[in-house]
Amino acid sequence: MAKRGRSGGRGGRSTAGVVDVPKGTRPDGPVEGVYYIDTGDCELIADQDNSTGWLLKINGVMSSHIDLADPLFLDFEYMRWMAALIESRWPPSSASPAGPPRLRGLHLGGGACSLARYFAAVYPDARQVVVELDGKLAEYVRGWFDLPKAPLLRLRVGEAREVTESLTADTRDFIIRDVFAGALTPRSLTTAEFNQHVRRVLAPGGLYVVNSGDAPDLKNAREDAATIAAAFEHTVIIADPAMLKGRRYGNMVMAGSDVPFGEDPQLARRLLGGAVPAHLWNDAQVRAFAAGSPVRHDPAAPSIAP
């Protein structure tokens, strides 16, 4: 199953041939092609519906879309849901005397850095770190997409769990998990133990937001929800009705926090008004959805014989 879906459109055209750019060099702007990366290959495709849009596939799976002319354009519906949820918690109002909040964000999973670029535009003083496992992909993305520079946006090459465990407590306002190996998130990023690391790194009032992909049986989504609900007092799920009813492959956005999400009619309207209308489940609905599903744990350490 593809881990991400677009809101519509014809997409791009596939290209032939593989470009092998020497490691340590950075391309100057996007050029269509298939490129070797550390974990396989990626394909950069011009969006035929948008003259300034680009699609990025990683190992054959659609990963990201980016519009070079408009950082506020998010083509993938689940990213729009994530953005709406975070903006509901921290309204980006320039009418405030203090201006937009200076958020500290951590993105686990890089791709084209679409959401990080979006938040850099919405919250100009935000400080964000994007963790990307593939160093060569990170070099390409920096060269292709003219991302904000450090300290506003830093790309850190590393494994998402190792990086999260290394971070100081109470240093992030939001953490987004959007890491996939094929159809699913690596198990090490879905366990109760990992969720406790996330909670430690989040500041009070922070948000943990995940992209949870699943098949119609929703087994993975229920276990994801159960594990997040065990770590956080307050949870929500955002998804379209067909996904919530187990009628298709797709994505759910789940979130956990130590403070209530509250009732935000504007958020509900925004979710319903998109190209793919979505419903917002509150904490009670999330826990009912997860009821009976096991909380995931790290594998037990092997016993050492005396």
N, C-alpha and C positions, 0 to 999 in steps of 0.2 A: 504494500500500500504506500502511496505517496504520503509523506509526512505533512505536507502543507497543501492547501488549496487556494486558488485565486478566486476573486469574486466574479470573474467572467472574462470574455475576450478570447481572441484567437491565439494569443501567446506569440512565440517567436519561431524562427525556423532553425532547424538543426544545421550544424556546420561539419565539414569533414576535416580530417587532419588534426594532428596533435602538436601544439606549440610547447617547446621545452625551453623556458626562460631560465638562464643560470641562476642558482640560488644566490640571494644577496642583491639581486637587481630588481628594480621596481618599474613596472610598465608606466608609461605616461598616458593615461586615459584608457578607456575601454576599447578593445578590439575583439570582434567576434572570433571565437575559436574554442577548441578543446585544449586544456592546459594540464600538464602534469603537476600534481601537488604531492605533498608528503604522504597522504593517505589514499592516493589513487589518482583521480582526475576530476577536473571541473570543466563545465562548459558555460561560456558567456554568450548569451543570445540577445540580439536586439529585439525589443518589444515591437511587434508590427502594428500594435494599436496606439503606440505612444512614441513619438519621435525622440524623446529624451529618456525613455525607459529601457531598463536592462533586466534580464532574467538570469539567474545563476542556478545551475544544476551542479550538484556534488555527487559524484559516483552514480550518475543516472537519475537521481532524485531531485525534484524541484525544491530548491532551498530558499531563494530570496528573490525579491523584486525591488528595484530602486529607481527613482526618477531623479536624474541629475539636476533638473530644473526646479524641483519642488520637494524638499525634504519632508513636507507635511503630507505628501501623498503616500498612503499605505495601501498597496494593492491586495494584500492577503487579509482576509476578514479577521482571522484570529489575532493578527497584530493590531487591528483597529479595536478589537475588544480589549486587549491588554492596555492600549493607550487610554481608552475611555475609563477603564477601572482606575488607573493610576491618576488620571486627571480628576477623577471624582474625589479621590483622597486629598490631592493637592491641586486645587484649582489654579491654573496658570494665569491669574488675573494681574495684568499690569496696572489695574486701577488701585491696587494696594500700595500704600506709601513705601513699603519695603520692596515692591516689585514681585516678580515671580519667585517662588521658593527656590533656594539653592540646594537641590537634591543631590544625593550621593547614590549612584546606581551601579549595580553589578549585573552584567549580562553573561550568563553561562551558555556558550554557544554563540559563534560569531556570524557566519554566513556573510552577507553583504553589509552587515551593521545597519540594517534598515531602521530598526526601532531606536537604536542609539543615536542615529542621525536625526530622527524625528524628535526625540526628547531634547537634543541639543538645540533644536530650533524653538521648541515650546518653552524650555527652561534654559535660557542662555547662560546662566551661571552654574548649571549643573556640572558635576564632576562624575564621569562615567568610566568604567573599566569593562572592556569586552574580553572575555577569556575564549581563546580559539586554540584548539588542539593542534591544528595544522599550520605550521610556521610559514610555509610557502604560500598557502592560501591567504594568510594575513598580509603578506607582502603584496600580493596581487590586489587585494581589496583596497589597501591604502593607495596604491597607484591608480586604480581604476576610478574610484568614486569620490575623491577629494573630500575625505572625512575631516571633521574638526580635529585640530591638533591637540596634543597634550598641553596642559593638564585637563582640558575639557573632555577629551576622549582619548583613552589609552587602550591599545591592543596589547594584551598580555598572552603570550604563547604558553600554553600549559594545559594540564588535565584539570577539568572543572572541579572535581572533588578535592584534589590536592591543593589547588589554589584556594578554594573556600576554607579548607581546614587551616590554612596558613594565615588567614586574615584576623585582624584584631576585632574584639567584640564591640558591638554597638557602633559600627562604622559605616553601615549602609542603610539608606532609607527604603530602597527596593532592590530585590534580587529577582531576576527573570531567568527561569530555566527553560532553555529551548535547544536541547541537545538530543540528537538522534543518531542511532546506529541502525540504518535501514528503517524499519517501520516503528521502532520503539526506542524509548530513552534507555541508555545503559542502566542496568539494575542498581549499580553502586550509587546512582544519583536519585534513587527513588526510595531509599530505606529510611526507617525511623532514625537511625544513627546519623545519616546525612542531613535529614530534616532538623535534627538538634544542632548540627553545625550551622545550618542556615539561620536558625533562630538566634543562636549566639551572636552571629555577625550582624544581624538586623538591629537597628536602633529601636527603642520603644516607639510603638505606633507604625512600624515598618510593614511592608507588604512583601510576601513571597508569592510570585506569580509563575505558573508553569503552563507549558503547552503539552497536553497529554493526548497522544494519538492512540486510536484503538479501532478494533474491528467491531461489527455489530453486536457481538456478545457482551461487550463492555466490561469484560473481566479485568483487563488492565486498568481501565478508568476507575472502576470501583475500588481496586486495591490502592491505586494512587490516591483516591479521595480518602480512603480509610487511614492511610499513613499520614497524610497532611492533617486530617482532622485529629489524629492522635497527638500531633505536635503543636497545634495551634487551637486556641479557644474559639476562634471565629473563622469561618470559611465561606466561600461562595464558589459557584460554578457558572460559567457562561458558555452557552452552546446553542446551536440552532435546534429546533424541535425534532427534526429527523434524527439527529445524532443522539439527543437525550432519550429518544424512544428506541434506540438500537436498530435503526433502519438503514444505516450506511456506515462505511468507513469514514473516518474524519478526525476532527480535533475538538477537544474541550479545553477551555481555559479555566484553570482552578487557581484559587488564591487562599492564603492563610495569613492571619494577623493576630496580634495579641490584644487588639482593640476592635470593637464592633465596626462593621462596614456601614451600618446605618441605612436609612431609607433615602435614596436620592432619585426622585422622579425624573430628573434630567438624564441620569445615567440610563434608566430603563428606556426612556424615549430614544436616546441615542443608539442603544443596542437594537431596538426594534426598527429604527429608521435606516439601517444600512442595506446594502445590496443583498446580504444574507441576514435576514432578521434573526436576532438571537434572544433567548430568554435568560434571565438572571435567577438562579436558585439561591435562596438564603441558607443560613447555617443548618436549620432544621431539615431542609430538603436535601442538603448535601449528606448529612449524617444518615438520613433514611436511605438515600441512594447507596451509601457505603455499608449499610448494616449487613453483618454476616460475612463481609470480606476480610481476609486477613491483613494485618499490618505487616508490611515487609520489613525484614531485618537483614543486616549484614550476615554473611556466612559465619558460623561459629569458628573460632580459632581452633586449629587442630591441637588435640591434646598431645602432650609430650610424655612419653613413657618414662617412668623413673629409672 
